[in-house]
Amino acid sequence: MIRHTSVEVERFVLKWVDEHLRAQPGRTNVPLEVDRLAAQLTGDARTHGISGGDICRAVGDIDVFLTEKYEQAAGA
């Protein structure tokens, strides 16, 4: 099994967010959108040998991280 450094995982996550996160201002169900994004991110990460635990160690709680990024993108 390939071990990824936290820096590599963080780089993967930030690139993924840049490519996939498209916030929609005024969206009322942000938690549902964050859950969808988290599932897609962790699925894509697994194809690269990155686990959910790896993501958590690199960026912290994935839902909190994605919520912050979503709100930043929405201009909240």
N, C-alpha and C positions, 0 to 999 in steps of 0.2 A: 504494500500500500504506500502511495506517495504521501509524504508529509509536507504540508505547505506552511510557510512561515506566516505569522500574523500580517506582515507587510504585504505578502503576496495575496492573501485572502482579502485584506482591506482594498488593495488595488483592484481585484476582481469585482468586489461588491460595488465600489465607486464607479467603475466602468459600466457595470450592469445597470446601476441606477441611472446614469447618464443616458443610457440607451433605451431604457424601458419605462422610467417614471415620467408620466405626463399628467400633471395635476390639472384638475378642472376646478377653477375657482367657483365657490358656491355649492360644491358637491356636499350633500347632507350626510352621506353615509361613508365618512372617511375610514372608520374601523373596518368596514367590509372591503373597501378598496385596498387597505393596508394588508388585510388577510390574504387577498388575492395576489398582491405583489409578493408577499412573503413566501407563499406557496410556490409561485413561479420562480422566484430567486433561489430558494433552497433546491428546487428541482433542477434548475440549470447548474447550480453549484455542484450538486452530486455528480452530474455528468463530467465534471472536471476534477472529481475526487475530493471535493471540499464538503465537509459535513456541516450540519447545523451548529454543532459545538465549535467548529473552527470559526464560523461566522460570528458566533457569540463572543468568542475570545478576542476577535479582531475589532468588532464594532460595538459590542455590547448587545443588549436585548434587541433583536431584529425588529420587533413591532415598534418599539420606541424609536429606533434609528430611522425606519421607513416613515413613520408618522412625522418626525422632524423634517426629513427630506421632502415629504409630500407638502407639508405646510409651507416650507421655504419656497418650493416651486409654485405654489398657489398664491404666494405673496401674503400669507397670513401673518 
